[in-house]
Amino acid sequence: MNDSAQPTQTPGYEAPKPATAIASHRVLANKVAEYREAQTAITAAARKFPGFVGTEVLSPIAGLQDEWVAIFRLESNQAMRRWLASPERTKLAERIEQYLMEPSHLLILASDDRAEPPAAMVFTHRVSEARVPDYLAWRRKAIAAQAHIPGYLATEFFEPRAKGQEEWVDIVRYDSVEHLDAWMESKERAALLAELGQIVESMHSHRVTGLEGWFAVNRESGAPVIPPPPWKQALSVLLALYPTVMLLGLVTNPVMKGLSFPIQMMIGNTLSVALLTWLIMPRVSRWLSFWLDIRAGDPPSLRWKREALGVSTVAALLTLFVWVFGLL
């Protein structure tokens, strides 16, 4: 076994697909403060739970939405089952019920383990203030066109919010890479791009694929998070993969001596992928989130400090691992 194992190429392996829980709450008028406190507590607990992907709490909007809505997303159906059954979540959910007019409503959106994982494109557009109305009108047309392509899931969009984040961000999601490619290569999109070129000052697109499935983007506030660039993803995976492969080799090599080398590699790679996906990478990505999840509104000085701290942390740990395993 060696440290060249490629998790994404293991035959027969299928990555887990996220599951979502949506809770709606009609809160008593005189208990809003208590509800907010309890909801903050359950959100904090979810962020620490193994398999956590993201969460969002939406407050009521007069005349449109009467309930508070809490959305929790975990990396798989299994992780969702564990979260729903966890004592901490159960206790906090019972606390929330005390502040409601009626029992809460919980909707579970389980993933289809037989289906392909969703695919997405992230688009950023720099728009002058004078052309914002034209851009918004163009985006409505784009969303209508995207919805006509089979497999369309949703379009999320984020406005510029602070100095240093000057781009509009759109995230377009389809249920498979093939359907996303169908939109990207469609005549409708080509025509819309020709229109967009007359409106925006600049545009950029980024496909969410490959290792990014291990780096969940959690929108803790309104500002969008820039997905980690490939070099950060590679360093983070190396940080998790190297000690995993080395430890597995120390543990399993004596047991698998009688097996052929291809079978040893298959077993070793399968164990490495399983450990990385369900146990190690979620924790590594959360631990390195200060470096991986650079927000678009962060000032350059803060970004530089985070970059330096992140790279030095990864380099120091890899050096430590090499030294420790050299002693064994």
Backbone hydrogen bonds, N-H to C=O, Kabsch-Sander energy under -0.5 kcal/mol:
donor,donor_aa,acceptor,acceptor_aa,energy
5,A,2,N,-0.8
9,Q,6,Q,-1.9
10,T,7,P,-1.1
13,Y,10,T,-1.8
19,A,74,L,-2.4
20,T,109,L,-2.1
21,A,72,F,-3.0
22,I,107,L,-3.1
23,A,21,A,-0.5
23,A,70,A,-2.9
24,S,105,H,-2.6
25,H,68,W,-2.8
27,V,25,H,-0.8
28,L,99,Y,-2.5
31,K,28,L,-2.0
32,V,29,A,-0.6
35,Y,31,K,-2.5
36,R,32,V,-2.8
37,E,33,A,-1.9
38,A,34,E,-2.3
39,Q,35,Y,-3.0
40,T,36,R,-2.3
41,A,37,E,-1.7
42,I,38,A,-2.2
43,T,39,Q,-2.0
44,A,40,T,-2.3
45,A,41,A,-2.0
46,A,42,I,-2.0
47,R,43,T,-1.9
48,K,44,A,-0.9
48,K,45,A,-0.5
49,F,45,A,-0.5
49,F,46,A,-1.2
52,F,49,F,-2.0
53,V,73,R,-2.5
54,G,73,R,-1.8
56,E,71,I,-2.0
58,L,69,V,-3.4
59,S,57,V,-0.5
61,I,65,Q,-2.0
64,L,61,I,-2.3
65,Q,61,I,-3.0
68,W,25,H,-2.9
69,V,58,L,-2.5
70,A,23,A,-3.0
71,I,56,E,-3.3
72,F,21,A,-2.8
73,R,54,G,-2.8
74,L,19,A,-2.6
75,E,51,G,-2.7
80,M,76,S,-2.1
81,R,77,N,-2.4
82,R,78,Q,-2.2
83,W,79,A,-2.3
84,L,80,M,-2.7
85,A,81,R,-1.8
86,S,82,R,-0.7
86,S,83,W,-0.8
90,T,86,S,-2.5
91,K,87,P,-2.5
92,L,88,E,-2.1
93,A,89,R,-2.6
94,E,90,T,-2.1
95,R,91,K,-1.6
96,I,92,L,-2.0
97,E,93,A,-1.8
98,Q,94,E,-0.8
98,Q,95,R,-0.8
99,Y,96,I,-2.1
100,L,97,E,-1.4
101,M,26,R,-3.1
102,E,26,R,-0.6
105,H,24,S,-1.9
107,L,22,I,-2.8
109,L,20,T,-3.8
109,L,107,L,-0.5
110,A,108,I,-0.8
113,D,111,S,-0.8
115,A,112,D,-1.8
119,A,174,Y,-2.7
120,A,208,V,-0.7
121,M,172,V,-2.1
122,V,206,H,-3.3
123,F,121,M,-0.5
123,F,170,D,-3.4
124,T,204,H,-2.9
125,H,168,W,-2.6
126,R,202,S,-2.3
127,V,125,H,-0.6
127,V,166,E,-0.6
131,R,128,S,-1.1
132,V,129,E,-1.0
135,Y,131,R,-2.4
136,L,132,V,-2.7
137,A,133,P,-2.0
138,W,134,D,-2.3
139,R,135,Y,-2.5
140,R,136,L,-1.9
141,K,137,A,-1.6
142,A,138,W,-2.3
143,I,139,R,-2.7
144,A,140,R,-1.9
145,A,141,K,-2.0
146,Q,142,A,-2.8
147,A,143,I,-2.1
148,H,144,A,-0.5
148,H,145,A,-1.0
149,I,146,Q,-1.5
152,Y,149,I,-1.4
153,L,173,R,-2.7
154,A,173,R,-1.2
156,E,171,I,-2.6
158,F,169,V,-2.7
162,A,165,Q,-0.5
165,Q,162,A,-2.4
166,E,164,G,-0.6
168,W,125,H,-3.3
169,V,158,F,-2.3
170,D,123,F,-2.8
171,I,156,E,-3.2
172,V,121,M,-2.6
172,V,170,D,-0.5
173,R,154,A,-2.9
173,R,171,I,-0.5
174,Y,119,A,-2.9
175,D,151,G,-2.2
180,L,176,S,-2.0
181,D,177,V,-2.9
182,A,178,E,-1.9
183,W,179,H,-1.7
184,M,180,L,-2.5
185,E,181,D,-2.2
186,S,183,W,-1.2
190,A,186,S,-1.7
191,A,187,K,-2.3
192,L,188,E,-2.1
193,L,189,R,-2.7
194,A,190,A,-1.6
195,E,191,A,-1.6
196,L,192,L,-2.7
197,G,193,L,-2.2
198,Q,195,E,-1.3
199,I,196,L,-2.1
200,V,196,L,-2.4
201,E,126,R,-3.4
202,S,126,R,-1.1
204,H,124,T,-2.1
206,H,122,V,-2.1
208,V,120,A,-2.7
209,T,207,R,-1.0
212,E,209,T,-1.7
213,G,210,G,-1.3
214,W,211,L,-2.5
215,F,212,E,-1.6
216,A,214,W,-0.6
218,N,216,A,-0.7
219,R,217,V,-0.7
220,E,218,N,-1.7
226,I,294,I,-2.1
232,K,229,P,-0.9
233,Q,229,P,-1.9
234,A,230,P,-2.7
235,L,231,W,-2.0
236,S,232,K,-2.5
237,V,233,Q,-2.6
238,L,234,A,-2.5
239,L,235,L,-2.4
240,A,236,S,-1.6
241,L,237,V,-3.6
242,Y,238,L,-2.5
244,T,240,A,-1.1
245,V,241,L,-3.0
246,M,242,Y,-2.4
247,L,243,P,-2.6
248,L,244,T,-2.5
249,G,245,V,-2.4
250,L,246,M,-2.1
251,V,247,L,-2.1
252,T,248,L,-3.4
253,N,249,G,-1.8
256,M,252,T,-2.2
257,K,254,P,-0.6
259,L,256,M,-1.8
264,Q,260,S,-2.4
265,M,261,F,-2.6
266,M,262,P,-2.3
267,I,263,I,-2.6
268,G,264,Q,-2.8
269,N,265,M,-3.0
270,T,266,M,-2.3
271,L,267,I,-2.4
272,S,268,G,-2.3
273,V,269,N,-2.7
274,A,270,T,-2.3
275,L,271,L,-2.5
276,L,272,S,-2.6
277,T,273,V,-2.8
278,W,274,A,-2.3
279,L,275,L,-1.7
280,I,275,L,-3.2
281,M,276,L,-2.5
283,R,279,L,-0.6
284,V,280,I,-2.7
285,S,281,M,-3.1
286,R,282,P,-1.5
287,W,283,R,-2.7
288,L,284,V,-2.4
289,S,286,R,-1.1
291,W,288,L,-1.9
292,L,288,L,-2.8
293,D,289,S,-2.2
294,I,226,I,-0.5
294,I,292,L,-1.4
295,R,293,D,-0.6
296,A,224,P,-1.6
298,D,295,R,-1.8
302,L,299,P,-0.5
303,R,299,P,-2.1
304,W,300,P,-2.5
305,K,301,S,-1.8
306,R,302,L,-2.4
307,E,303,R,-2.8
308,A,304,W,-2.5
309,L,305,K,-2.5
310,G,306,R,-2.8
311,V,307,E,-2.6
312,S,308,A,-2.2
313,T,309,L,-2.1
314,V,310,G,-2.3
315,A,311,V,-2.7
316,A,312,S,-2.5
317,L,313,T,-2.3
318,L,314,V,-2.5
319,T,315,A,-2.3
320,L,316,A,-2.3
321,F,317,L,-2.7
322,V,318,L,-2.5
323,W,319,T,-2.1
324,V,320,L,-2.8
325,F,321,F,-3.0
326,G,322,V,-1.6
327,L,323,W,-0.9
327,L,324,V,-0.9
328,L,324,V,-0.7
